[in-house]
Amino acid sequence: MNPEARQEALRRHGLTETQDGFELTAEGFQRASRRARDLRQQGDPEAVRMMALSPEDPDRWEYCRCLQIEAFTAEERASGF
């Protein structure tokens, strides 16, 4: 994955890269929340617990950030990077 494609993938997943790691954008939070709803419907206990939290709760944001990092990493691996 070249640098431009990597930046596009980060944007698509709603992530920005900082010195300290990845930060989640509001768009990324929305995407991850949709994914978490799907996981909740499949009976994932962590998704059930996290989706019960308020959207402003930092734990829910962290859960969503992890979901997006996981999705980004899977895409990056699939690209052969």
N, C-alpha and C positions, 0 to 999 in steps of 0.2 A: 504494500500500500504506500503510494507516494505521499509526500507531505500535504498536497492539496486534497487528495482523497481522504486522508486521515482527518483533516480539518472539517471536511464535508460530513464525514461519519460522526464526528463529535457534535456538530451542529444538529444533525438529524436525530441524534439521541438526546439532545438537550443538555449537553455537557460542555463545560469550558475547562481548559487545563491551566492549572496554576502551579507555582513552585511547590505547593504543598499537596498537590494531587488534583482531583477532579471536583468541580463544583457543579451543582445542578441548577439549570435555569428554570424559570416558571413553565416554559413549554415542556422541558424534560419532566418536570413534576406531573404535568397533565398526562403525558405519554405513559409514565410509569404508573400513575394511578389507574389508567385504563387497563394496563397489564396486570396490576394487582387485583383489580376487580375480577378479571378472568381467572386468576389463580385462586381467588376466594371462592368463586363458583365451582372450581374443581376440588374444593375442600382443603386447600393448603392452610394449615393452622396459623402460620406466621402472617400470611396475607389477611386472614380473618381478623387477627389481633391488630394488625397495623391499620386496616381500613376502618376499624372501629374508633380509631383516634381522630381527633380534629385535624382538618387540613393544615392548621397552623402549628401543630405539634412537631417539635424538632425530631422526634423519633420517627414520625411518619416521613418526614423529608429525608432523613438518613436512609430509611428503608427504600424509598424511591430512588435515591441516588445510587444505592447498591444495585438495584434492578437495572438501571441504565448503564452503569459501569459493566455489569455482567453482559448486557446485550451488545455494548460497544466492543468489549473484549472478544466476544464470540465472532462478531463481524470482522474484527481485525485479524483474528486467527484464521478465519476462513479465506481471507484474502492472501494468505501466505506470508504475511509480514513477519 
